[in-house]
Amino acid sequence: MLDTLQMLVTIAVIALATFTTRALPFLFFGSREPPTMLAVIEKNLPPMILLLLVIYCLKDVQWLTAPYGIPELFTIGVVAGLHFWKRNAMLSIFTGTVLYMVLVQFNVFSFL
C-alpha cells in the first residue's frame, strides 16, 4: 500500500506529465504550421482508436454459442445508425453503452 506522501508524489508526477504532453504542441508549433505528417495523424487517429476499441470489445464474444454475439452486433448497428443520423459522438457512445448493458443484464436474447 502507498502512504499519503507516495500517493501525492504519484499524482503530482502524473499531473505534470499530462500537462507537459498537452503543452508541448503549443510550444513547438505555436507560431508555425505543424508538419503534414502530424496533420495526417491528427485526422486519422480517432477512427483508428475507435476501430481498436471495437476489435477489443468483440474479441471475447462467443460467436458459436447462444446468444451468438447478437447483443453486440445489434448494439453496433444501433450506434452506427444513430451516429450517421445525429453525428453526435457522445450520444452514440452513451446510447450504445446503456443499450448494451440493458441487453446483457436483462438477458434480452435468452430465447436463442
Phi, psi and omega per residue, in radians:
M1 nan 2.528 3.100
L2 -1.533 2.448 3.036
D3 -1.470 3.119 -3.036
T4 -1.080 -0.747 -3.132
L5 -1.104 -0.761 3.125
Q6 -1.098 -0.694 3.107
M7 -1.138 -0.742 3.131
L8 -1.126 -0.736 3.103
V9 -1.116 -0.751 3.120
T10 -1.064 -0.802 3.130
I11 -1.103 -0.712 3.139
A12 -1.127 -0.745 3.131
V13 -1.130 -0.758 3.125
I14 -1.121 -0.748 3.126
A15 -1.101 -0.738 3.128
L16 -1.130 -0.750 3.119
A17 -1.115 -0.722 3.120
T18 -1.128 -0.799 3.129
F19 -1.082 -0.730 -3.128
T20 -1.095 -0.769 -3.140
T21 -1.166 -0.493 3.097
R22 -1.376 -0.553 -3.052
A23 -1.503 -0.500 -3.064
L24 -0.998 -0.763 3.117
P25 -1.052 -0.633 3.121
F26 -1.212 -0.598 3.109
L27 -1.237 -0.718 -3.087
F28 -1.369 -0.647 -3.009
F29 -2.076 0.370 -3.107
G30 -1.101 -0.609 -3.058
S31 -1.940 0.025 -3.139
R32 -2.498 2.922 3.134
E33 -1.279 2.468 3.060
P34 -1.214 2.767 3.111
P35 -1.051 2.697 -3.111
T36 -1.104 -0.562 3.108
M37 -1.082 -0.679 3.110
L38 -1.158 -0.645 3.097
A39 -1.142 -0.670 3.101
V40 -1.129 -0.764 3.111
I41 -1.098 -0.770 -3.133
E42 -1.059 -0.659 -3.119
K43 -1.284 -0.687 -2.989
N44 -1.712 -0.230 -3.062
L45 -1.165 -0.790 -3.136
P46 -1.019 -0.810 3.095
P47 -1.107 -0.615 3.123
M48 -1.149 -0.710 3.115
I49 -1.124 -0.761 3.115
L50 -1.100 -0.691 3.093
L51 -1.084 -0.743 3.089
L52 -1.090 -0.682 3.102
L53 -1.124 -0.724 3.114
V54 -1.113 -0.794 3.118
I55 -1.064 -0.765 3.127
Y56 -1.083 -0.721 -3.114
C57 -1.203 -0.501 -3.093
L58 -1.640 -0.054 -3.023
K59 -1.167 -0.488 -3.087
D60 -1.816 0.180 3.137
V61 -1.214 2.327 3.099
Q62 -1.544 1.647 -3.034
W63 -1.278 -0.378 -3.053
L64 -1.778 0.022 3.082
T65 -2.193 2.681 -3.116
A66 -1.008 2.413 0.120
P67 -1.622 0.423 2.966
Y68 1.070 0.472 3.123
G69 1.334 0.193 -3.114
I70 -1.114 -0.720 3.097
P71 -1.040 -0.701 -3.137
E72 -1.173 -0.828 -3.128
L73 -1.156 -0.681 3.094
F74 -1.084 -0.787 -3.142
T75 -1.140 -0.723 3.106
I76 -1.057 -0.739 3.120
G77 -1.101 -0.765 3.122
V78 -1.122 -0.784 -3.128
V79 -1.106 -0.768 -3.140
A80 -1.116 -0.796 3.117
G81 -1.091 -0.765 3.125
L82 -1.114 -0.689 -3.120
H83 -1.223 -0.704 3.094
F84 -1.157 -0.535 -3.118
W85 -1.356 -0.884 -3.027
K86 -1.719 -0.357 -3.111
R87 0.969 0.745 -3.132
N88 -2.229 1.865 -3.053
A89 -1.100 -0.746 -3.110
M90 -1.115 -0.747 3.102
L91 -1.067 -0.756 3.137
S92 -1.110 -0.785 -3.105
I93 -1.131 -0.866 -3.099
F94 -1.175 -0.721 3.115
T95 -1.104 -0.765 3.122
G96 -1.093 -0.729 3.131
T97 -1.110 -0.856 -3.121
V98 -1.120 -0.789 -3.136
L99 -1.050 -0.803 -3.132
Y100 -1.114 -0.735 3.130
M101 -1.103 -0.699 3.107
V102 -1.127 -0.805 -3.127
L103 -1.052 -0.723 -3.086
V104 -1.369 -0.791 -3.070
Q105 -1.180 -0.649 3.130
F106 -1.628 0.086 3.065
N107 0.853 0.900 -3.038
V108 -1.039 -0.618 -3.094
F109 -1.704 0.553 -3.108
S110 -1.237 -0.305 -3.128
F111 -1.249 -0.181 -3.107
L112 -1.410 nan nan
